[in-house]
């Protein structure tokens, strides 16, 4: 076993004494090792430093020891481009994040695959304390960070992201919250200026398609147009009919939705309900449409 291999073994075992011994014997603080990971089509080769490995265990003492011996705080994994700071933020290791920031870790370097910088990673993993720490350290807030908070339904994290230039009024996040069914988040976004004009129609379609009746109610209460359509001409009524969302269908019709509006294929919602075998929705649509002509 080489000295660098000894160092990795010691780091993996979270054995600070052994780490110090390996470094004293000549192991490089910036040592790297490669590994293989299965990709979508083939195996990929990644690389990690001893520092990156130390971050996974959250051992602040070993992290600080490696940093004091010259470990590159901004080294990136060859497979995904992830830095130690992004990994520590994702795992919620507050002390490690503090040590990395103190050593000059860049909060702007993002995971090349996921596109998440440290703040995004913390918010996506619901690491509130780490998010606060990064913001206090001046980490930039991207639209992606707010998107993560909204998709996760985390009002506390969303509020942290909002600033003078990044608000629900100028950041498209309503659709993601509606798709995920987070009613409280949707309400918060609408109250704080989310754009009904640019996002309302799509948000209503997504909420209907996913069967989120509470979100549909909120969107309608806030004035979202009931008959907005997508590129294929499907309205919320089409989605409700095809998906068998009878409760939502009732609410859409009660708000004046057109039960007979045809899509790009010239098919009305009733046609899709019948095709999908949604008998209850089909019956409701027949009642709303009146008798068919012979």
N, C-alpha and C positions, 0 to 999 in steps of 0.2 A: 504494500500500500504506500503510495506516494505521500508526501507531506500535505499536498493539497487535498488528497482523498481523506487523510486523517482529519483535516480541518472540517471538511463537509460532514464527516461522521460525527465529529464533536458537536457541530452546530445542530445537526439533526437530532442528536441526543439531548440538546439544550444543556450541555455540560460546559460551563464557562471555564472551569479549570483546564479541561482538555483543549478548549479553543485557544486559551492563552499559551498552553504548552506547544501546540502546533504552530502558532504564530512565532513563538520564541525560537522554534527549531528551523524556521525558514519558510513556512507556508505563506503564500501570498494572500493578503487581506482581500485582494480583488480577484481571487481565484474563481474560475468559472467551470461548470460542468455541463455537458449536453445531455439531453434526454429525448425520447421519442414519444409523440402523442398522436393518437388517431385523429386524422382530419376527416373532412366529408368524403374524400375520395381516396386518400392515401395517407401514409404516415408522414408526420411533420417532425422536423428536428427543432427543438428549442434549446435555450441555454439559460442558466440561472447562476447568479453569483452567490457566494456564501452569505452575503447580506440579504439577498432576496429570500434565501432559505430561512434565515434567522427570523425574518419578518413573519413567516407563516406561524411560528410558535408564539410570537408576541413577547419574546424575551428581550426586554429593554436593555439589560446589562450586556448581552452578547451583541446586540445591534450597536450600542455605543462603543463597545470594544473594537468591533470591526471598523467603525467609522473613524475612531481615533488612530487606527493603523493605516488609514488611507483608502478604505473601500470607496468606490465610486457611488455616491448617493443617488445618482441619476442613471445608473446602468439600466438597460432595457432588455427584457427577455427577447431572444431572437424569434420566437414563434408568435408572440402576441404583442410585443412592444410594451408590455406592462412594466412599470417601475415599482420599486419597493414601496414608494409612497401610495401609489394606487392600490397595491395589494393590502397594505396596512389599513388604509381607509376603508376598504371593502370589508375587512375582517373586524373593524371596530377597535383596533389596538391603539388606544389613545396615547399611552406613553411612548409607543414606537413612533407614532405620527409626530409627536412633539420633538423627539430626538432627530428624526429625519429632517423636519423643517429647520431645526436649529443648525443642522449640518449643511443647509443650503439646498435641500430637495426642492425641485420645481413643481409647483402645484398645477402648472399648465400642461405638462406632458401627459398625453392621453394614451390609453390602451389602443394600440393600432387596430385591433380587431373589433372591439366593442365601441370604440370611440369615446370612452369615458375617462375624463381626468379624475383627479383624486376626489373632488367635491361630488362629481356625478356618481362615482363609485360608492361613496359614503351614503348619498341620498338613496340610490337604488337599493342599497342593503339596509336602509332605515337606521343608519348609525348617526343618531342625533348629536351626541356629544362630539363625535369627530367632525361632523358638518359644522358645528359651532366653532370648533377650534380652527378649521381651515378658513372659514369666513373671517375670523378674527385675525388670521395671519395674512389676509389680503387675497385669498384665492378668488379668481374671477368666477362670476356666476354666468353660466351659459344657458341658452334656451333648453338645452338637453337636461340640465339639472332640474329645471322647473318641470319639464316633461316627466322625468322620473318620479318626482314628488306627486304629481297629479295622477299619473298612472297607478301609483301605489296608494292613492287615497290619503296621503299624509298632509293634513292641513298645516301642521306645525312646520314641516320641512318646506312646504310651498311658501309659507309666509316668510321664511328665512331667505328664500330666493328672490322675492319681490324687492325691487329697488327702483331708482328713478328711471332707468332705461328698460328694465325687464319687468313687465307687468302683464296680467291676463289680457289687458286691452291691446297689447301689441305682440303677444307671443301665442302662437296657435297651440293651445293645450286642452281646449274644451273637448275636442273629439276624443282624445285619449281617455280622459276622465269618464266621458259618457260611455265609451266602449267597455270600460272596466266596470261600470255600474256603481261608481262611487257618488251616490246622491249628494252627500254633504259637500264633497269637493266640487261637484257641478254647481251647486247652489252658491258656494263661496266664490267660484270663478265668475259666475254671472253677476253677483253682487259687486265684485271688484272689477267689472268692466270687460269681461270676455266678450268678444265680438260675435253678436248674434248674426250680423249681416254676413260675415265671412265663414263662420263655423257652425251656426245654428242648424242649418239644414242637414249637414253631414252628421252632426252630433245626434240629431233626432233619428236619422236612418240607422246609425250604429247602435244606439240604445234600443231601438225597436228590434233590430236584427238579433241582438243578444238577449232580448226578453226582459230588459230592465224597466219595468213599469214605473217605478218610482222616479227614475231619471226622465222618462218620457213626460210624466206629469210636471216635473220641474221645468223642463224646456218649454212645454206648452204654456205654463203659467207665466213664464218670462217673455212670452210673445213670439216664440219661434214659429215660423210659418208651417202649417200642418201638411201642406202638399208639395214641399220641396222634393226634387227628384235627383237621382244620380245620372251618370252618363248613359245608362241603359233605360232610363225612363222610369225606374222603380221609385215609388214613393214609400213612405212609411207604411201605408196601407198594404202595399204589395208585400213588404217584408213581414208584416204581422200575419197576413193571410197565409203566406207560404210556410211560415214558421209555426203556425198554430197558436199564436199569442192572442187568444181571444180577449183577455182583459185589456190589453193594449189597443186592440182593434176597436173595442167599444169606446175607449177614451178618445181615440183619433176621430171616430165618427161623431162623437159628441161635440168635438171641437170643429166640426164642419168639414172634415176630410172628404174628398171626392171618392166615393166607393166604386165609381165606374171609370175612373181615369185609366187610359191604356198606356202601356209602356212602349218601348221602341219596336217591339214585336207585335204591337197592336193587340196586346192581351191585357184584359182587366184583372184586378186582384182575384175575382171569383174564379177565373180560369186557373190561376196558379194554386189557389186553395184546393180546388177539385183535383188537380194533378197530384198535389202533395198528400191527398187523403185527409185534409183537415176539415172534417165534416162540420164541426161547430162553427168555425170561421166561415165556411161556405154558406151555412144556413143564415148566419148573421148578414152576410153580404147580399144574399138574395132578398132578405127582408129590407135591406137598405136601398137596394137597386130597384125594387118593384118587379112586377111581372115581366118576363122576357117576351119579346115580340115573336110571333110565329114565323 
